[in-house]
Amino acid sequence: MFNGLVAYLDSIKARDPAPRSRWEILLYPGLLAVGMHRIAHWLFEARLFFLARFVNHLSRFLTAVDIHPGAQIGRHLFIDHGFGVVIGETAEIGDNVSIYQGVTLGGTDPANGIGGKRHPTLADDVIVGSGAQILGPITVNQRARVGANAVVTKDVAEGAVMVGIPARSTLLDASEYAREFVPYGTPCSETFDPATQKVELLQCQLDLMQKQLKELLDERELAGEDDEAPRRKGSRTGA
């Protein structure tokens, strides 16, 4: 158990340059919220629903993080800052996931009144930026990045980088610019707006077509000059 806690603290330190020691991380509200959720989830699985809710509400009061006792959370979840994070009952979170403040893993309201799977599933190594809303029983696949304030309502492919409302892929795979971790899900020094990227791609294609057209016209003009040369030579001989 002690070794598991140390590994958890080290995984947070690897994703956050702020703490000077493991002791500092023990004061993080996200760490306390996850720890109390483990207790609440154990009570929920034992069908002690009132006690599970009590622990959940106590955790929310202390940390400003609201994790439903029924949510399934894997190893080394890092909730940075934490304020306003909401994780619904049927949400499932894999290993080494990072979530920033203001994120909602929200559910859909079934028309038939039957609960079922209503909340998202986050696979391993996903990063969700601050203010992002991931809604419905969708899957955010492994290594995907969800940028700040994005609204995701459809499945996200592995390694995709999602931004905007509604969220769209930036056409870049996370592995093209990311190592193991990128704060807030997207690089802050670059602009990865999908609409801008599409315009840039169209501009590149237009430039390429113009270049090819110029080459064809140059070849045609050169061929025309070669055809004219024998005619001029023949006319001088006849004279």
C-alpha positions in Angstrom: 0.0 0.0 0.0 2.8 2.4 0.9 4.6 1.7 -2.3 1.4 2.2 -4.3 1.0 5.6 -2.6 4.5 6.6 -3.4 4.1 5.6 -7.0 0.9 7.6 -7.2 2.6 10.7 -5.7 5.5 10.3 -8.2 3.1 10.1 -11.1 1.6 13.4 -10.1 5.0 15.0 -9.6 5.9 13.9 -13.1 2.9 15.8 -14.5 3.1 18.9 -12.3 6.3 20.9 -11.8 4.9 22.9 -8.9 5.4 20.6 -5.8 8.9 20.5 -4.2 8.2 17.2 -2.4 5.8 14.4 -2.1 4.6 15.9 1.2 3.3 18.9 -0.7 1.2 16.7 -3.0 -0.5 15.1 0.0 -2.2 18.5 0.4 -3.7 18.6 -3.1 -7.5 18.7 -3.1 -7.6 16.4 -6.1 -5.6 13.7 -4.2 -8.0 13.9 -1.3 -11.0 13.8 -3.6 -9.7 10.6 -5.3 -8.8 9.0 -1.9 -12.3 9.7 -0.5 -13.9 8.5 -3.7 -12.1 5.1 -3.1 -14.0 4.8 0.2 -17.3 6.0 -1.3 -17.0 3.6 -4.2 -16.3 0.7 -1.8 -19.4 1.6 0.1 -21.4 2.0 -3.1 -20.3 -1.5 -4.3 -21.4 -2.8 -0.9 -24.8 -1.2 -1.6 -24.4 1.1 1.4 -25.7 3.9 -0.7 -26.5 6.5 2.0 -23.0 6.1 3.5 -21.4 6.3 0.1 -23.3 9.6 -0.6 -22.3 10.9 2.8 -18.6 10.4 2.0 -19.2 11.9 -1.5 -20.8 15.1 0.0 -18.1 15.4 2.6 -15.5 15.2 -0.1 -17.3 17.8 -2.2 -17.5 20.1 0.8 -13.7 19.7 1.5 -12.4 19.7 -2.1 -15.0 21.3 -4.5 -14.7 18.1 -6.6 -17.8 16.1 -7.1 -17.2 12.4 -8.0 -20.3 10.2 -7.9 -19.6 7.1 -5.7 -20.6 4.8 -8.7 -17.9 6.2 -11.0 -15.1 3.7 -11.8 -11.6 5.2 -11.6 -8.3 3.5 -12.5 -4.8 4.1 -11.2 -3.0 7.4 -10.9 -5.9 9.8 -11.7 -4.5 13.4 -11.4 -7.1 16.1 -10.8 -5.1 19.4 -11.0 -6.6 22.3 -9.0 -9.9 20.5 -8.9 -12.4 23.3 -8.5 -15.7 22.5 -10.3 -14.8 19.0 -11.5 -17.9 16.8 -11.9 -17.7 13.1 -12.6 -21.0 11.2 -13.2 -22.2 7.9 -11.9 -21.5 5.7 -14.9 -18.2 7.4 -15.9 -15.2 5.2 -16.3 -11.6 6.5 -16.1 -8.5 4.5 -17.1 -5.0 4.7 -15.8 -2.8 7.9 -15.7 -5.6 10.2 -16.8 -5.1 14.0 -16.1 -8.1 16.3 -15.5 -8.0 20.0 -14.9 -10.4 22.4 -13.1 -14.0 22.9 -14.3 -14.2 19.6 -16.3 -17.5 17.8 -16.5 -17.9 14.1 -17.4 -21.7 14.5 -17.8 -24.5 12.1 -18.6 -27.4 12.1 -21.0 -31.0 11.8 -19.7 -32.5 8.6 -21.1 -35.9 9.0 -22.6 -37.1 5.7 -21.2 -36.2 6.7 -17.6 -33.8 3.7 -17.3 -30.3 4.7 -16.2 -27.8 2.5 -17.9 -24.5 3.8 -19.2 -25.0 7.6 -19.4 -21.5 9.0 -18.9 -18.2 9.0 -20.8 -15.4 6.5 -20.7 -11.8 7.9 -20.7 -9.1 5.4 -21.7 -5.5 5.4 -20.4 -3.3 8.5 -20.6 -6.1 10.9 -21.7 -5.7 14.6 -20.8 -8.7 16.8 -20.4 -8.1 20.6 -20.3 -9.8 23.1 -18.0 -13.5 23.8 -18.6 -14.0 20.9 -21.1 -17.3 19.2 -21.2 -17.5 15.5 -22.2 -21.1 14.5 -22.5 -22.9 11.2 -22.9 -21.9 7.5 -23.1 -19.0 8.2 -25.5 -15.4 6.9 -25.5 -12.3 9.1 -25.4 -9.7 6.6 -26.6 -6.1 6.2 -25.4 -3.7 9.2 -25.4 -6.3 11.6 -26.7 -6.2 15.2 -25.7 -9.2 17.4 -25.1 -8.4 21.1 -25.1 -9.7 23.7 -22.7 -13.4 24.6 -23.0 -14.0 22.0 -25.7 -17.4 20.3 -25.8 -17.1 16.6 -26.8 -20.3 14.7 -27.7 -18.9 12.0 -30.0 -16.2 9.3 -29.7 -12.6 10.5 -29.9 -10.1 8.5 -31.8 -6.8 7.3 -30.2 -4.2 10.0 -30.1 -6.6 12.7 -31.4 -6.4 16.4 -30.2 -9.9 17.9 -29.8 -10.7 21.6 -29.6 -13.7 23.8 -30.1 -17.5 23.8 -29.7 -18.5 21.2 -30.8 -15.1 19.6 -30.5 -13.3 18.8 -33.7 -9.9 17.1 -34.3 -7.0 19.4 -35.0 -5.8 17.0 -37.8 -2.7 16.2 -35.7 -2.0 13.1 -33.8 -0.9 13.8 -30.2 2.2 11.7 -30.8 3.4 14.2 -33.4 4.0 16.9 -30.9 3.6 15.4 -27.5 5.9 13.3 -25.3 4.3 11.7 -22.4 2.4 14.7 -21.1 1.1 18.1 -22.3 -0.4 20.5 -19.8 -4.0 21.3 -20.4 -4.1 18.9 -23.3 -2.9 21.2 -26.0 0.4 23.1 -26.6 0.1 26.7 -25.6 2.7 28.1 -28.1 0.9 27.0 -31.2 -2.6 27.6 -32.7 -4.4 24.4 -33.5 -7.8 25.6 -34.7 -9.4 23.1 -37.1 -10.9 25.7 -39.3 -7.6 27.6 -39.7 -5.8 24.3 -40.5 -8.3 23.5 -43.2 -7.8 26.9 -44.8 -4.0 26.4 -44.6 -4.3 23.0 -46.2 -6.5 24.4 -49.0 -3.9 27.2 -49.5 -1.1 24.6 -49.8 -3.1 22.6 -52.3 -3.8 25.8 -54.3 -0.1 26.8 -54.3 0.8 23.3 -55.5 -1.8 23.4 -58.3 -0.6 26.8 -59.4 3.0 25.5 -59.5 2.0 22.4 -61.5 0.0 24.6 -63.9 2.9 26.9 -64.5 5.2 24.0 -65.2 2.7 22.6 -67.8 2.4 26.0 -69.5 6.2 26.4 -69.6 6.5 22.9 -71.1 3.8 23.7 -73.7 5.4 27.0 -74.6 8.8 25.3 -75.0 7.3 22.5 -77.2 5.7 25.2 -79.4 9.0 26.9 -79.9 10.6 23.6 -80.9 7.8 23.1 -83.5 8.2 26.6 -85.0 12.0 26.2 -85.5 11.9 23.6 -88.3 9.1 25.6 -90.1 11.2 28.8 -90.1 14.3 26.8 -91.3 12.3 25.2 -94.2 10.9 28.5 -95.3 14.4 30.0 -95.6 15.6 27.0 -97.7 12.7 27.4 -100.2 13.5 31.0 -100.7 
